[in-house]
Structure formats: C-alpha cells, structure tokens
C-alpha cells in the first residue's frame, strides 16, 4: 500500500476511534468463527487484519506525539502488537488491538463524564441573538452585538450579552452561572448577566457591552482553558511512564532469555499495555475540575487544582469579600430640632444625583422606608468628599464631617472629628452654639461609616452606615481551618479600626488595614516568610485586588459580582456568591489528588504483579491482555469516584 494512502487512512482512523474499534472487533469475531469452523489459515489472516490497522494508527500517533515533544506508554502497545505478529501470534495481537481501541473509548467516555459539568457551560453558550431594529426583528450572530443594541430574549433563550432589563420583569435561571437552582426575578432597569436562561415571559435587553466582553463569554474562555490544560501531576506521570517502560522492557527481555521462550516476552509486554499511569491522573483531575464547577467554583487548570489542595495560608480582602460590599443604613442621629426621616429624605433626595456607592445606599434606605424623594437641582459634587445642592428649595450638604461642617453654622475643633476628616494645618473656628458632634459620634462601632448632613446651613445630623459581614464568612473560616489552613490573614484598604474589628469577630490570625494595591502585593509576597507557610492563597473581588491575586500561589476571585480583571488573573473563580464553596473546592481538590495517586499506585502494582506472573509463564498473552484491560477499567472507575460527593464537599 503506498505510503500516502497509509498516512491518509491513519489520519482518518485516528480521527474516528469508533472506526478504530470496529477495525479491531470485526476481524476478531470473524477469525474466531473461522477457528471454530476449522479454517485455521483464514483465521490467521483475519487476526492479522484486525491488528495491522490499529498498529498503523498507533505508530502514526506515537510519531506525532514525539514530534510535539510528548512521550507516553502507547509505545508498549505498539511493541506488543508488532511482537505478536513477528512471533506468529496474531490472535494475541488482535486482542491487544481490541484492548487498546476499547481502552481509548473507555478513557474518552470517562473524560467526557468527568468534563460534563464544564462542557455543559460551553454547550449552553448562545450562537445568535434576536436584534430589535425599530419595528422589525433580525437574527444576528452574537459577535455582531455591541453596546446600545436592543435584543429580544424569548422564553427558553440564553441571554447572549450583559445588559439591562427592558419591558420586564424577567424571571431567570442563573444556575449555569451561580449553581443556585431557584429562578430569580429582575425588574425593569436591573442588570441581567449573560448566560442566564429566561424561564418566564419574553423581554428586551439593552446591551451594555459586546458579547465577547460579557460575563458568560469570559466564563466560557476560562472553561476552555481549564479543559485544555495539563496539570504538573500529569506531566510527572509522563516521567514515571519512561521508568515504567524501561522496567517493562527489561522484564520482558529477561523473561525471554532466562526461559528460552520468546512468548514470555510477548506476554509481559501485553500485560504492560496500556498503563494505568496514563489513564488515572487526567481522569481524576478532570473529574475534580468538573465536580468543583458543579458547586459553582471554576478552577482554571489541573495545576491550579493541585495547588488548591496544598494551601496552608490564606490572605483575604474585606470589602466585598468578607462583607457584602454594600453599605446599609444602621442608625440616624439628629441634631436638636431635626426629624430623622426628614434628614434622610432630603439627604437621599440630593444623593440621587451622585454615583457614589454610599449615596446609592442612602437612596435605597429612604425608599425602603417609603419616603418620597424629590429631584435635586444645582448639584455640585467634590469627588470623595461630598455633594451640595437644593432639594425642595432647601440647601442641603451631604458628605464627610469636615465637608459638611465647613458648610454649616457652628463647627467644633478638628479634634472632635474622626481621624482623617481634616487635612493637617486646618483651622476650625469654635462656636459655643455648635452641635456637639463628639457626643453624636460617641459609641459608634469601629466598622461603621458616618455621613454628615447639613440643611439650610445648619448641621442636621449623622447617618450611620455599616457594611454587613457575610452570613457564610464564619462557615468559610471554619471549613478552611478543618481543611488544614493554618493561618488566615485579613488585608484591606479599609480603616484599620474596621479591619481589626472584623478580624477579631471572625477569629482570624492577623490583619492589616489602610493598604494600597501595591501594599497588598507586598503583603502576599511576604506571606511565605511571615506566615511560615508553603502555599499561600489570596481571595479578593475588586480591580484593586487583581495584582495581589496574580502574586499569590493561588488567586481566588469572586466572579459572581466581582471585577472582570480579578477573574482574569485568578486561578480560581467563585461563580456563586457564597464563600463557603471555597472550602468545598479545597476538599474536592484534596480528594481528587488522593484518588489519582491511589489509582496510579494500585494500578501499577497490579500491572507489575501481572507482568511477573507472565514472566514466569502463569499468564498467556491473550489472558494477559484481558487482565490488563480489567486493571484499566478498575483504575478509571476508581478515578471517577471523584464525581461522587465526599466529606466536606456539600
């Protein structure tokens, strides 16, 4: 057969493993039938016909792998088939060919089962969108979507790009993004994430950004990268494979020389083909990645899964990570002559014109109390300091104590304000009639934030806000401690007092506040020496956390509502807004690696036992091939145990 034809056939067979399996099965069945009919010579050639195509494909695959710098134990399968043909044992060769082809199918089935949760994310990715153009609708590829487009999302459709609900409300299934089974309701104007499925009536979405920059597209890219990655443990298995190959060849040669029977060498090679080493590790690690994805934790690679299992120290951000990142009104303290609801109503009315997160919290609190808010005018805002304007004809100032005091009659000395309210050298007049702000501020929790309000030039009161600690923060700390994390440190850009209060309440080991992004990087890079730990993990959610996440051994980003920059540089992304899932992911990682190692050790031990038995003549070549196939099945089934929830995995 011409070489070009053989190459084309080899490529075709390599691309269709079902055809490869068929090429081994049909001649074997035919040959066995011919043997029963007494047609030994015809059976001989049938078995040869069942071996040669598989051997040709295998040689092609080996050559391609070597060209790519990869080495594996498929060489043993090729040697055993070739040796069987040379020694006139085509039945053994055909059985090995069948075992190899079926092993390929078994491995692909196992990997497909292990990848199921991850590939489901990719499979659900939408390919097109229904674009509204005036009174007409047109189906377009999602790559054509851009910010400002208006698209229609029908019942059962997946939202193709991040956007805001129009013509709502919308009822969405976000389980593919967050792992939460219960549908959520979003009202008009609320932001809807791409990847959510519409389980209610049709609605429109005002696209905020192109589809390839959306939440779901980023997740799909991360999943594809994770599926294509090779873990350090898998690469280590390749090195073990070389040692196993040397041992197998030495044992086969020794058995043939010492016994004087070349068939002993064939039997040894058959038992060594293929090795559990190349099956157990990738299946177990991929199962671990898929199991974590099912729990709402996207681990980007097998290498990240290995590092996740080895974490002994954690550095975690505060705002938006251990806390909700959304200030909530806790208390209103008013000056004499002012009503609490009136102070909040006017302050929130003015803050409607501000984009600050605290302003949004005040507006939300006022609406929750049923207060009617009027539109402000004459608004002027000083970034990070405060805002002034008119509400219902009244002059209102809202912001920090120093900002508001400078715009109100009667202010006290700088020492009566919180640290940082005044710049060094500020001179503040003392008015005997001034409101005693020191008394108003007395007894405030360390973790609180204070907003001052002035109305018509008079100091009106203080609005006390706090960023509530997440309900699952304590559960996460306990789970990590139980999982072997020795030191948990809190690193935040928030005030030292607030950071210390939170650290003590959660029983953390250390904390640091007033950190800039660069300070967080230094904190993480120094963690090995400072915390006397091996693998250090950093958890954060904001853009300012991205450098620290990249500097850590394992970076974990809160992808459910965190910044895209953090998710891009992190090794692990929490797709569900639950910190306790991090402890589950670590338990999954530890169990996946333990099962992978167990499968390798047990599989190689059984293979060595079979090879020794074959070397001493207790296993014939055909029986040896069947024995090895049983080992492969056992190893893969054991690796798939990772998909079954274990202790601490939820």
C-alpha positions as CSV (number, residue, x, y, z in Angstrom):
1,X,0.0,0.0,0.0
2,X,1.5,3.4,-1.0
3,X,2.8,5.5,1.9
4,X,0.5,8.4,1.2
5,X,-2.5,6.1,1.2
6,X,-1.5,4.6,4.5
7,X,-1.0,8.1,6.0
8,X,-4.4,9.2,4.9
9,X,-6.0,6.1,6.3
10,X,-4.1,6.5,9.5
11,X,-5.3,10.1,9.9
12,X,-8.8,9.0,9.2
13,X,-8.7,6.2,11.7
14,X,-7.1,8.5,14.3
15,X,-9.9,10.9,14.0
16,X,-12.6,8.2,14.3
17,X,-11.9,6.0,17.3
18,X,-15.2,4.2,16.7
19,X,-13.9,3.1,13.3
20,X,-10.7,2.0,15.0
21,X,-12.7,-0.1,17.5
22,X,-14.7,-1.6,14.6
23,X,-11.5,-2.4,12.7
24,X,-10.3,-4.5,15.6
25,X,-13.6,-6.2,16.6
26,X,-14.9,-7.4,13.2
27,X,-11.8,-9.3,12.2
28,X,-11.5,-10.8,15.7
29,X,-15.1,-12.1,15.6
30,X,-14.6,-13.4,12.0
31,X,-11.3,-15.1,13.0
32,X,-12.8,-16.8,16.0
33,X,-15.7,-18.1,13.8
34,X,-13.2,-19.4,11.3
35,X,-11.2,-21.2,14.1
36,X,-14.4,-22.9,15.2
37,X,-15.0,-23.9,11.5
38,X,-11.5,-25.4,11.3
39,X,-10.2,-22.7,8.9
40,X,-7.0,-22.0,10.8
41,X,-5.2,-20.3,8.0
42,X,-8.1,-18.0,7.1
43,X,-8.4,-17.2,10.9
44,X,-4.7,-16.4,11.0
45,X,-5.1,-13.7,8.3
46,X,-8.3,-12.4,9.9
47,X,-6.4,-11.8,13.1
48,X,-3.6,-10.1,11.2
49,X,-6.2,-7.9,9.5
50,X,-7.6,-6.9,12.9
51,X,-4.1,-6.0,14.2
52,X,-2.4,-4.1,11.4
53,X,-4.9,-1.1,11.1
54,X,-4.8,-0.4,14.8
55,X,-1.0,-0.8,14.8
56,X,-0.7,1.6,11.9
57,X,-2.8,4.3,13.6
58,X,-0.8,3.8,16.9
59,X,2.5,4.2,15.1
60,X,1.2,7.4,13.5
61,X,0.0,8.8,16.8
62,X,3.4,7.9,18.5
63,X,5.3,9.7,15.8
64,X,3.1,12.7,16.1
65,X,3.4,12.8,19.8
66,X,7.2,12.5,19.6
67,X,7.2,15.4,17.1
68,X,5.4,17.5,19.7
69,X,7.9,16.6,22.4
70,X,5.5,14.2,24.2
71,X,6.2,10.7,25.3
72,X,3.9,8.0,26.5
73,X,3.3,4.3,27.1
74,X,1.5,3.8,23.9
75,X,4.8,2.5,22.7
76,X,4.3,-0.6,24.7
77,X,1.0,-1.3,23.0
78,X,2.8,-0.9,19.6
79,X,5.6,-3.2,20.6
80,X,3.3,-5.9,21.9
81,X,1.2,-5.9,18.7
82,X,4.3,-5.9,16.5
83,X,5.9,-8.7,18.6
84,X,2.7,-10.8,18.4
85,X,2.8,-10.5,14.6
86,X,6.5,-11.4,14.4
87,X,6.1,-14.4,16.7
88,X,3.2,-15.7,14.7
89,X,0.6,-14.9,17.4
90,X,-1.9,-12.7,15.6
91,X,-4.7,-13.7,17.9
92,X,-2.8,-12.1,20.8
93,X,-2.0,-9.1,18.6
94,X,-5.7,-8.7,17.7
95,X,-6.8,-9.0,21.3
96,X,-4.2,-6.3,22.3
97,X,-5.5,-4.2,19.4
98,X,-9.1,-4.6,20.7
99,X,-8.0,-3.8,24.2
100,X,-6.2,-0.7,23.0
101,X,-9.1,0.5,20.9
102,X,-11.6,-0.2,23.6
103,X,-9.3,1.4,26.2
104,X,-9.3,4.6,24.1
105,X,-13.1,4.6,24.0
106,X,-13.3,3.9,27.8
107,X,-10.9,6.7,28.5
108,X,-12.8,9.1,26.3
109,X,-16.1,8.1,28.0
110,X,-14.5,8.7,31.4
111,X,-13.1,12.0,30.5
112,X,-16.4,13.1,28.9
113,X,-18.2,12.1,32.1
114,X,-15.6,13.9,34.1
115,X,-15.9,17.0,32.0
116,X,-19.7,17.0,31.9
117,X,-20.3,20.0,34.1
118,X,-17.6,22.1,32.4
119,X,-18.6,21.2,28.8
120,X,-22.3,22.0,29.7
121,X,-21.3,25.6,30.3
122,X,-19.7,25.8,26.8
123,X,-22.6,23.9,25.1
124,X,-25.1,26.4,26.5
125,X,-23.3,29.4,25.1
126,X,-25.7,31.1,22.6
127,X,-24.7,31.5,19.0
128,X,-27.2,34.1,17.8
129,X,-29.4,36.9,19.2
130,X,-32.7,38.5,18.1
131,X,-31.9,42.1,17.4
132,X,-34.7,44.7,17.6
133,X,-34.4,47.3,14.8
134,X,-37.4,49.7,15.1
135,X,-40.5,47.5,14.5
136,X,-38.6,44.6,13.0
137,X,-36.6,41.7,14.4
138,X,-33.5,40.3,12.9
139,X,-31.4,37.3,14.0
140,X,-27.7,38.1,14.1
141,X,-24.6,36.3,15.3
142,X,-23.8,37.3,18.9
143,X,-20.4,38.5,17.7
144,X,-22.2,41.4,15.9
145,X,-23.8,42.7,19.1
146,X,-22.4,46.0,20.5
147,X,-23.2,48.3,23.4
148,X,-26.5,50.1,22.9
149,X,-28.3,47.3,20.9
150,X,-31.7,46.2,22.0
151,X,-32.3,42.5,21.8
152,X,-35.4,40.3,22.5
153,X,-35.0,37.3,24.8
154,X,-37.7,34.7,24.4
155,X,-38.7,32.1,26.9
156,X,-36.0,29.4,26.9
157,X,-33.4,31.7,25.4
158,X,-30.0,32.3,26.9
159,X,-29.1,35.9,27.4
160,X,-26.2,36.4,24.9
161,X,-24.6,39.6,26.4
162,X,-24.7,41.6,29.6
163,X,-27.4,44.2,29.6
164,X,-30.3,45.9,31.5
165,X,-33.9,44.6,31.5
166,X,-36.4,46.5,29.4
167,X,-40.1,45.5,29.3
168,X,-39.6,43.4,32.4
169,X,-39.8,41.9,34.9
170,X,-37.7,38.9,33.9
171,X,-37.5,35.5,35.6
172,X,-34.1,34.0,35.1
173,X,-32.4,30.7,35.7
174,X,-28.9,31.5,36.7
175,X,-27.8,28.0,37.8
176,X,-25.2,27.8,35.0
177,X,-23.5,30.9,36.4
178,X,-24.0,30.5,40.1
179,X,-25.0,27.0,40.8
180,X,-28.2,28.2,42.5
181,X,-31.3,26.2,41.3
182,X,-34.1,28.7,42.2
183,X,-35.0,31.2,39.5
184,X,-34.5,34.9,40.3
185,X,-36.7,37.9,39.4
186,X,-35.2,41.0,37.9
187,X,-37.2,44.2,37.5
188,X,-37.1,46.9,34.8
189,X,-33.6,48.5,34.7
190,X,-31.8,45.9,36.6
191,X,-28.7,44.3,35.1
192,X,-29.0,40.8,33.7
193,X,-25.9,38.7,33.3
194,X,-25.2,36.9,30.0
195,X,-25.6,33.1,30.4
196,X,-28.8,33.3,32.4
197,X,-31.8,31.5,30.8
198,X,-35.2,33.1,30.5
199,X,-37.8,30.9,32.2
200,X,-40.5,33.5,32.2
201,X,-42.1,35.7,29.5
202,X,-40.2,37.4,26.8
203,X,-38.5,40.7,27.5
204,X,-35.9,43.1,25.9
205,X,-32.3,43.6,27.0
206,X,-30.4,46.8,26.4
207,X,-26.9,45.5,25.7
208,X,-24.2,47.1,27.8
209,X,-21.1,45.6,26.2
210,X,-20.2,43.3,23.3
211,X,-20.9,39.6,23.7
212,X,-17.2,38.6,23.7
213,X,-16.6,41.0,26.7
214,X,-19.6,39.7,28.7
215,X,-19.7,37.6,31.8
216,X,-20.6,34.3,30.2
217,X,-18.1,34.7,27.4
218,X,-15.3,35.2,30.0
219,X,-16.5,32.0,31.8
220,X,-16.5,30.0,28.6
221,X,-13.0,31.1,27.8
222,X,-11.9,30.1,31.3
223,X,-13.6,26.7,31.0
224,X,-12.0,26.0,27.6
225,X,-8.6,26.9,29.0
226,X,-9.1,24.7,32.0
227,X,-10.2,21.7,29.8
228,X,-7.1,22.1,27.6
229,X,-4.6,22.4,30.5
230,X,-2.2,19.7,31.7
231,X,-1.5,19.5,35.4
232,X,2.0,19.2,36.8
233,X,1.0,15.8,38.2
234,X,0.0,14.7,34.7
235,X,3.4,15.8,33.4
236,X,5.0,13.9,36.3
237,X,3.1,10.8,35.2
238,X,4.9,11.1,31.8
239,X,8.2,10.9,33.6
240,X,7.1,7.9,35.5
241,X,6.0,6.4,32.2
242,X,9.6,6.3,30.9
243,X,10.7,4.4,34.0
244,X,7.8,2.0,33.7
245,X,8.7,1.5,30.0
246,X,12.3,0.6,30.9
247,X,11.2,-1.8,33.7
248,X,8.7,-3.5,31.3
249,X,11.2,-4.0,28.5
250,X,13.9,-5.3,30.9
251,X,11.4,-7.7,32.5
252,X,10.2,-8.9,29.0
253,X,13.8,-9.4,27.8
254,X,14.9,-11.1,31.0
255,X,11.9,-13.5,30.9
256,X,12.6,-14.5,27.3
257,X,16.3,-15.0,27.8
258,X,16.0,-17.0,31.1
259,X,13.1,-19.1,30.0
260,X,14.3,-19.6,26.4
261,X,10.7,-18.9,25.3
262,X,10.1,-15.7,23.3
263,X,6.4,-15.9,24.0
264,X,7.2,-14.9,27.6
265,X,8.4,-11.5,26.4
266,X,5.2,-11.1,24.4
267,X,3.1,-12.0,27.5
268,X,4.9,-9.4,29.6
269,X,4.5,-6.7,27.0
270,X,0.8,-7.4,26.7
271,X,0.2,-7.1,30.4
272,X,2.0,-3.8,30.5
273,X,-0.2,-2.3,27.7
274,X,-1.5,0.3,28.4
275,X,-0.6,1.5,31.9
276,X,-3.0,2.9,34.5
277,X,-0.5,5.8,34.9
278,X,-1.7,7.5,31.8
279,X,-5.4,7.0,32.5
280,X,-5.9,7.6,36.2
281,X,-4.3,11.1,36.6
282,X,-6.1,13.0,33.8
283,X,-9.5,11.4,34.5
284,X,-9.3,12.1,38.3
285,X,-8.1,15.7,37.8
286,X,-10.7,16.4,35.2
287,X,-13.4,14.9,37.4
288,X,-12.2,17.2,40.2
289,X,-12.4,20.3,37.9
290,X,-15.9,19.2,36.8
291,X,-17.1,18.5,40.4
292,X,-15.9,21.9,41.5
293,X,-17.6,23.6,38.6
294,X,-20.8,21.9,39.6
295,X,-20.5,23.5,43.0
296,X,-20.0,26.9,41.4
297,X,-16.2,27.1,41.6
298,X,-14.3,27.3,38.4
299,X,-10.8,26.1,38.8
300,X,-8.9,27.1,35.7
301,X,-6.5,24.2,35.3
302,X,-5.3,20.9,36.8
303,X,-2.3,22.7,38.1
304,X,-4.5,25.2,40.0
305,X,-6.4,22.2,41.4
306,X,-3.2,20.7,42.7
307,X,-2.1,24.0,44.3
308,X,-5.6,24.5,45.8
309,X,-5.2,21.1,47.6
310,X,-1.9,22.3,49.1
311,X,-3.0,25.7,50.5
312,X,-1.8,26.3,54.1
313,X,-2.3,30.1,54.4
314,X,-4.9,32.5,53.3
315,X,-4.9,36.2,52.7
316,X,-8.4,37.6,52.2
317,X,-9.8,41.0,51.3
318,X,-12.5,42.6,53.4
319,X,-14.9,44.9,51.4
320,X,-17.0,42.8,49.0
321,X,-15.3,39.6,50.1
322,X,-15.9,39.0,53.8
323,X,-18.5,41.7,53.7
324,X,-21.3,42.4,51.2
325,X,-19.5,45.5,49.8
326,X,-22.8,47.4,50.1
327,X,-23.2,49.8,53.0
328,X,-26.5,49.7,54.7
329,X,-28.1,52.4,56.9
330,X,-27.9,51.3,60.5
331,X,-28.9,54.4,62.5
332,X,-29.8,58.1,62.2
333,X,-28.5,60.6,64.9
334,X,-30.1,64.0,64.6
335,X,-29.2,67.5,65.9
336,X,-31.8,69.2,68.1
337,X,-34.8,70.4,66.0
338,X,-34.4,67.9,63.2
339,X,-36.5,64.8,62.4
340,X,-34.7,61.6,61.4
341,X,-36.9,60.8,58.4
342,X,-36.7,64.4,57.2
343,X,-32.9,64.3,57.4
344,X,-32.8,61.0,55.5
345,X,-35.4,62.1,52.9
346,X,-33.5,65.3,52.0
347,X,-30.1,63.7,52.0
348,X,-31.3,60.8,49.8
349,X,-33.0,63.2,47.5
350,X,-29.8,65.1,46.9
351,X,-27.8,61.8,46.6
352,X,-29.9,60.7,43.7
353,X,-27.6,62.9,41.6
354,X,-24.4,61.1,42.9
355,X,-22.9,57.9,41.7
356,X,-21.2,57.1,45.0
357,X,-21.9,53.7,46.5
358,X,-22.8,55.3,49.8
359,X,-25.2,57.7,48.0
360,X,-26.9,54.6,46.5
361,X,-27.2,53.1,49.9
362,X,-29.0,56.2,51.3
363,X,-31.4,56.3,48.4
364,X,-32.2,52.6,48.8
365,X,-32.7,53.1,52.6
366,X,-35.1,56.1,52.1
367,X,-37.2,54.2,49.5
368,X,-37.3,51.2,51.9
369,X,-38.9,53.5,54.5
370,X,-41.5,54.7,52.0
371,X,-40.1,58.2,51.8
372,X,-41.0,60.2,48.7
373,X,-37.8,61.7,47.1
374,X,-37.8,64.9,45.1
375,X,-35.4,65.6,42.3
376,X,-32.5,67.9,43.3
377,X,-31.1,70.9,41.4
378,X,-28.0,73.0,41.5
379,X,-26.0,69.9,42.4
380,X,-22.2,70.2,42.9
381,X,-20.0,67.3,43.9
382,X,-16.5,67.1,45.2
383,X,-15.2,63.6,44.4
384,X,-14.7,61.5,47.6
385,X,-15.7,64.5,49.9
386,X,-19.4,65.3,49.5
387,X,-22.2,66.8,47.5
388,X,-24.3,70.0,47.8
389,X,-27.5,71.2,46.1
390,X,-31.1,72.2,46.6
391,X,-34.0,69.8,47.4
392,X,-37.5,71.3,47.5
393,X,-35.9,74.7,47.7
394,X,-33.7,73.9,50.7
395,X,-29.9,74.0,50.7
396,X,-28.5,70.5,51.5
397,X,-25.0,69.3,52.0
398,X,-24.1,65.6,52.4
399,X,-20.7,64.1,52.9
400,X,-17.8,63.7,55.3
401,X,-17.9,65.5,58.7
402,X,-15.3,68.1,57.7
403,X,-17.0,68.7,54.3
404,X,-20.4,69.3,55.8
405,X,-19.1,71.3,58.9
406,X,-17.4,73.7,56.6
407,X,-20.8,74.5,55.0
408,X,-22.8,74.7,58.3
409,X,-23.1,77.3,61.0
410,X,-21.4,76.1,64.2
411,X,-18.4,73.8,63.9
412,X,-16.1,72.4,66.5
413,X,-12.4,71.9,66.7
414,X,-10.8,69.3,64.4
415,X,-10.0,67.1,67.4
416,X,-13.7,66.5,67.8
417,X,-13.9,64.8,64.4
418,X,-12.8,61.4,63.3
419,X,-9.2,61.0,62.3
420,X,-8.7,61.9,58.7
421,X,-11.7,64.3,58.5
422,X,-9.3,67.3,58.3
423,X,-6.0,67.9,56.5
424,X,-3.0,68.8,58.6
425,X,-3.0,72.5,59.4
426,X,-6.7,73.1,59.0
427,X,-8.0,75.9,61.4
428,X,-11.6,75.5,62.5
429,X,-13.5,78.2,64.4
430,X,-15.2,77.3,67.6
431,X,-18.9,78.3,68.1
432,X,-20.4,77.9,71.6
433,X,-23.8,77.1,69.9
434,X,-22.4,74.4,67.7
435,X,-23.8,70.9,67.7
436,X,-21.6,68.6,69.9
437,X,-20.5,66.2,67.2
438,X,-18.3,64.4,69.6
439,X,-21.4,63.4,71.5
440,X,-23.2,62.4,68.3
441,X,-20.3,60.2,67.3
442,X,-19.9,58.6,70.7
443,X,-20.2,54.8,70.8
444,X,-20.1,54.2,67.1
445,X,-18.9,50.7,66.1
446,X,-15.4,50.6,64.7
447,X,-16.7,49.1,61.4
448,X,-19.2,51.9,60.7
449,X,-19.1,54.7,58.2
450,X,-20.5,58.1,59.0
451,X,-22.3,60.5,56.6
452,X,-22.9,64.1,57.9
453,X,-25.9,66.2,56.7
454,X,-26.5,69.9,56.8
455,X,-29.8,71.6,55.9
456,X,-30.1,75.3,55.2
457,X,-26.7,75.9,56.7
458,X,-27.4,74.1,60.0
459,X,-25.8,70.9,61.0
460,X,-28.7,68.4,60.9
461,X,-27.4,65.0,61.8
462,X,-25.3,61.9,61.1
463,X,-26.3,58.9,59.1
464,X,-24.5,55.8,60.3
465,X,-23.9,53.0,57.8
466,X,-22.2,49.7,58.0
467,X,-21.1,47.0,55.5
468,X,-22.6,43.8,56.9
469,X,-20.4,40.8,57.3
470,X,-21.5,37.9,55.0
471,X,-23.5,35.2,56.7
472,X,-21.2,32.5,55.4
473,X,-17.9,34.2,56.4
474,X,-17.7,32.2,59.7
475,X,-18.6,28.9,57.9
476,X,-15.8,29.6,55.4
477,X,-13.2,30.2,58.1
478,X,-14.3,27.0,60.0
479,X,-14.2,24.9,56.8
480,X,-10.7,26.2,55.8
481,X,-9.4,25.5,59.3
482,X,-10.8,22.0,59.2
483,X,-9.2,21.6,55.8
484,X,-5.7,22.3,57.0
485,X,-5.3,26.1,56.5
486,X,-3.0,27.1,59.4
487,X,-3.1,30.9,59.1
488,X,-5.9,33.3,57.9
489,X,-4.9,36.9,57.4
490,X,-7.2,39.9,56.5
491,X,-5.7,42.5,54.2
492,X,-7.8,45.5,53.3
493,X,-7.7,49.1,52.2
494,X,-10.4,49.9,54.7
495,X,-9.7,51.8,58.0
496,X,-7.5,49.9,60.5
497,X,-10.2,50.1,63.2
498,X,-12.8,48.4,60.9
499,X,-10.4,45.8,59.8
500,X,-9.3,44.9,63.3
501,X,-13.0,44.7,64.5
502,X,-13.8,42.3,61.7
503,X,-10.6,40.2,62.2
504,X,-11.3,39.8,65.9
505,X,-15.0,38.9,65.4
506,X,-14.1,36.1,62.9
507,X,-11.2,34.8,65.0
508,X,-8.6,35.5,62.3
509,X,-4.9,35.2,62.9
510,X,-3.7,38.6,61.7
511,X,-5.0,41.7,59.9
512,X,-3.7,44.9,58.2
513,X,-5.7,47.9,57.1
514,X,-5.2,51.1,55.1
515,X,-3.4,49.1,52.4
516,X,-3.0,50.3,48.8
517,X,-3.0,47.7,45.9
518,X,0.8,47.7,46.0
519,X,0.8,47.1,49.7
520,X,-1.4,44.0,49.2
521,X,1.0,42.6,46.7
522,X,3.8,43.0,49.2
523,X,1.7,41.5,51.9
524,X,1.1,38.4,49.8
525,X,4.7,38.0,48.5
526,X,6.0,38.3,52.1
527,X,3.4,35.8,53.3
528,X,5.7,32.7,52.9
529,X,8.3,34.1,55.4
530,X,5.8,36.0,57.6
531,X,3.3,33.1,57.9
532,X,5.8,30.3,57.7
533,X,3.5,28.6,55.2
534,X,4.0,26.7,51.9
535,X,1.2,27.6,49.5
536,X,-0.5,30.9,50.0
537,X,-4.0,31.7,48.7
538,X,-5.4,35.2,48.1
539,X,-9.1,35.9,47.9
540,X,-10.5,39.2,46.6
541,X,-13.2,40.7,44.4
542,X,-12.2,44.2,43.1
543,X,-9.9,45.6,40.4
544,X,-7.5,46.7,43.2
545,X,-7.2,43.0,44.3
546,X,-6.0,41.8,40.8
547,X,-2.3,42.4,41.4
548,X,-2.4,40.6,44.7
549,X,-4.3,37.7,43.2
550,X,-1.7,37.4,40.5
551,X,1.1,37.4,43.1
552,X,-0.4,34.6,45.2
553,X,0.3,30.9,44.7
554,X,-3.4,30.5,44.3
555,X,-5.6,33.6,43.4
556,X,-9.3,33.3,44.1
557,X,-11.7,35.9,42.6
558,X,-15.4,36.4,43.4
559,X,-16.7,36.2,39.9
560,X,-20.4,36.3,40.7
561,X,-20.2,40.1,41.3
562,X,-16.6,40.9,41.3
563,X,-14.5,42.8,38.8
564,X,-13.6,41.1,35.5
565,X,-9.9,42.0,36.0
566,X,-9.8,39.9,39.1
567,X,-11.4,36.9,37.4
568,X,-9.0,37.1,34.5
569,X,-5.8,36.9,36.7
570,X,-7.2,34.5,39.3
571,X,-6.5,30.7,39.3
572,X,-10.0,30.0,40.8
573,X,-13.2,31.9,40.2
574,X,-16.2,31.6,42.6
575,X,-19.2,31.8,40.2
576,X,-21.7,31.6,43.0
577,X,-21.9,34.4,45.6
578,X,-21.0,32.0,48.5
579,X,-17.7,32.0,50.3
580,X,-18.3,28.6,51.9
581,X,-17.9,27.0,48.5
582,X,-14.2,27.8,48.7
583,X,-13.8,25.2,51.5
584,X,-15.7,22.7,49.4
585,X,-13.4,23.3,46.4
586,X,-10.4,22.7,48.6
587,X,-11.9,19.4,49.8
588,X,-12.7,18.4,46.3
589,X,-9.1,19.2,45.2
590,X,-7.5,17.2,48.0
591,X,-9.8,14.2,47.4
592,X,-9.2,14.3,43.6
593,X,-5.4,14.2,44.1
594,X,-5.6,11.5,46.7
595,X,-7.7,9.3,44.4
596,X,-5.4,10.0,41.4
597,X,-2.4,8.9,43.4
598,X,-4.3,5.9,44.8
599,X,-5.3,4.8,41.2
600,X,-1.7,5.1,40.0
601,X,-0.2,3.2,42.9
602,X,-2.7,0.4,42.8
603,X,-2.8,0.2,39.0
604,X,1.0,0.0,38.6
605,X,1.2,-2.6,41.5
606,X,-1.4,-4.8,39.8
607,X,0.4,-4.4,36.4
608,X,3.7,-5.3,37.9
609,X,2.1,-8.4,39.5
610,X,0.7,-9.4,36.2
611,X,4.0,-8.8,34.4
612,X,5.8,-11.0,36.9
613,X,3.2,-13.7,36.5
614,X,3.6,-13.5,32.7
615,X,7.3,-13.7,33.0
616,X,7.1,-17.0,35.0
617,X,4.6,-18.4,32.5
618,X,1.4,-18.1,34.5
619,X,-0.2,-15.8,32.1
620,X,-0.5,-16.4,28.3
621,X,-0.5,-13.4,26.0
622,X,-4.3,-13.4,25.4
623,X,-5.1,-13.9,29.1
624,X,-2.5,-11.1,29.9
625,X,-4.3,-8.7,27.6
626,X,-7.6,-9.4,29.3
627,X,-6.1,-9.0,32.7
628,X,-4.6,-5.6,31.8
629,X,-7.9,-4.4,30.4
630,X,-9.6,-5.3,33.7
631,X,-7.0,-3.2,35.5
632,X,-7.7,-0.3,33.2
633,X,-11.4,-0.5,33.8
634,X,-10.9,-0.6,37.6
635,X,-8.5,2.3,37.5
636,X,-10.8,4.5,35.5
637,X,-13.9,3.6,37.6
638,X,-11.8,4.5,40.7
639,X,-10.8,7.8,39.3
640,X,-14.5,8.6,38.5
641,X,-15.2,8.3,42.2
642,X,-14.1,12.0,42.4
643,X,-17.5,12.9,40.9
644,X,-19.2,11.4,44.0
645,X,-19.5,13.9,46.8
646,X,-17.0,13.3,49.6
647,X,-16.7,14.6,53.2
648,X,-16.9,18.4,53.3
649,X,-17.9,18.8,49.7
650,X,-21.6,19.5,50.1
